[in-house]
């Protein structure tokens, strides 16, 4: 359950049409269904539909493998046919890695995600069809879909297990609306040092360096000081880190001179 934070709000809606439903056709092992549920909730998907699960439903192994994604497990709906499972949907993608000899649009997960978000915003309900673990969807299921969704992978080895496939597609859907900064500084409990704290440290450091004649000759001192200050500004030290740097200066001055 690493990564679970029950204090955070779960992101599970894409708009008026809601998140796409995940439909597993003829799933075999209960633990695979549970891992799919876990992958779904990772990506904010909660609606899971099962068509003829081989080992029946409910399934204790699915509960265990879901690793806490019980809101997905508890909301599972059962269907006898694929047609019944998608009857209320207005757009359906069939996931497959193999050519099927039929004319259909083929999209990547990223493109499908954009289209799914647009459909949700327009109030249309969509679904993602996944076939059984061993063989994938049969043609009679694929023909019911509006488009084929294929994940670009190593053409010589593109085999995915069921949960992996759901996670890849679900993550693309999630990322289509995610605004997480691509890069940020993780401060934890620390706060960035103030400019006053930095200047105080600079003054102590430069005084120590003057004592050791490191900043000689005098005509080079201004440029060397600017380089040092720019270095520490660039790494943006926290208050705790500046205190550690003060300790280093004190230790060095205590060993090689007098701290002032």
N, C-alpha and C positions, 0 to 999 in steps of 0.2 A: 504493500500500500504506500510505498515511497512516492512522494509527490502529491499526496492527497492533503488538501487543506480545507476542512469543513467550514472554516470561517469565511471563505471566499464565495462569492455568488457564482453559481454555475451558469455558463453561457449556453443556452439551448434553443434559442429562437433566431431565425433568419429574417423574419418579417411577417406580413399578413399570411403568407402561405406556409410558414413554419419551415423547420428543417426537413430535409428529405427523409423519407422512410427507408430503412434498410430491410430488404427482403431476402432471406436465405431460402433457396429452393433445395429441398431434399438434403438438409444438413445431416451429417452422420453422427458425430461424437458430441456428447453434451459439453465436454470441456472446450471444444472448439467454439460452440455457441457462447459459452461464458467468456472466452477470450475476445470474441467479436464484441460482446457487450462492453467489455473493458475498453477496447479500442474506440468504440463509438462514443462513450462518455468522455474519453480523452479529447474528442473533437467536438463535443457539444451536441452529439446526436443521441436521441433517446428513444426513437420509435423503431422497434424491431419486430418484424413479422416473419413467422416461420411457416413454410409450406412442407407438410409431411415430414417432420423431424423423425429420423429413423429410430432413435432410442426413446421416443415419446417425450411428453412434456406434462408437468414440470420435471426438471432433471437436477438432482443434487450436485452432480459434477459440474454443471453449468454455473450453479450458485457459487461453488468454490472457486472456479476459474475466473469468475467475474471480478474477483478481488475488490469487492465493495461497490461495484456498479449495479447495485440492486434496483435502482429506479428503472434501469433498462430491462432487467430480468423480470421485474414485477409487472411491467407494462407489456410484455410479449403478447402478441395476438397470433392465433393459430388459423391456418387455412388448409383446405383440402386440395386446392388447385392454384396455379400461378395466376390464372385469370381472376379468381376471386380475390387474391391478395393485392392485385393492382387495380381493382375495379373502380375505386374512388380517386385514383390518381389521374393527372392530366398530362404528365410527361414522365417517361421511364427510360433509364439507361440500363443496358445489359452489359455487364462486365465480362470480358473474355480476352484471352491472349492469342487465340487462334483464328485464322480466316475461316469464314463459314459459308462462303459461296453465295452470299446474298448482298443486294445493294442497300447499304445503310450508311449514314454518316458515321464516321469514326472520330472520336474526340479524345484528347488527353484528360487526365484528372483536372489540370489547371483550367482548361477550357470548359469542362463540365461544371466546375465550381462557379465560374462566372455566370454561366447560363442558369444554374440552380439558384444563385442569388437573385438574378433578374426575375426568375419565375416566382420566387418567394415574395419579392417586392410587389409583384403584380397580383398576388393572392392566389397563385396556382400551386397545387400540391404535386410534388414530384417524388420519385422513388429510384432506388438503386438495387438492381437485381444481381445476386451472387449465386453461383451454382454450387453443387456438392464438392467436397474436398478432392475427390479423386478425378472427376471428369469435367467439372465445370458445367455451365449451362448447355442444355441441348438446343437444337435449332428451333424446336417448337416453342421454347421459352423466349429465345432471342427474337423471333419474329414478332413477338408481342411488344417489343421495345421500340422507342422512337429513334434511338441512336445506340451505337456501341461505344463503350468506354474501354480504352486500352491503355495500360500503363507502359510507358517507354522504359524498357530494361534491356539488359544484355540479350541480344537476339539468340545467342547460343544457350542461354540459361535464364529463362524468364519465369521460372516456377515460383509461385508464392503460396504460402498457406492462407487459409481463409481470413484469419485475423489480420495478417499482414496486408492483404488486399483491401480489406475494409479500412484499415488505418491509413494507408496511402491515399485512398480516395477521400476519406473523411478529413484528413489533414489538409488536403487541397481545398476542400469546401470551407474549412475553418479559416485558413489563411487568406481566402478571398475577401474577408471582411476584417482581418486582424490589423491593428494599427500599432503593434509593438515596434518600438524603435529598433532598427537593425543592430545598433551598437549603443551600449550605455555603460557607465561605471557603477558597479555594484558596491555600495558603500557599507552595507550591513548596518551595524549600529553606529558607525563612525560618521562624523560630520566633517566637511572640508574645513581646513584651517582658515582663519580669517587672514586678511592681508596684514593686519597688525602683528599677528602671531608669526607670520612668515618673515616680516621685516625684522622682528626681534631676533629670530633665529639667524637670519642673514648677518646681522650685526655681530652676533657672537661668533659665528663661523668665520667671518672675514677677519675679526680681531685675532682669532686663533691662527689663521693662516698668515696674518701679518707677523705674528710672533715667530713663526717658523721660517719667515722669509719666502714663503711659497709664492706670494704675489709680487715678487721682484722680477724684473726691474720696475721702478715706479711708473714709467711711461706705459707699461703694459697692464698695470693694475686695473684701470677702468674697464677695459675690454674683458679681462679675465673675470671680474666681478659680475659684469653683465651676463657672461656665459653661464656662470654658476647660478645666478638668480633665475635665468631663463630655464635652466635645467630643472630646478625645483618647482617652478611654476608649471612646467609642462607635465610633471607627474602628479600635480594637484594633490599634495599630501593631506591626510586628515589630521585632526587635532592630536590624536594618539600618535600618529607617525611623527609629527613635529616634536612631540615630547620625547620620543625615542631618539630623534636626531640631536636634540639638546643633550640627552644623556651621553650620546657618542662623543659630542664635543667636550663635555665635562670630563669624560673618561680619558680622552686623549690629552687634554690640557693638564689633567692631574698627573699623567704619566710623563709628559714631556715638558711641562711647564706649570704655571700657576693659573687656576681658573679664577676669573674675575667676575 
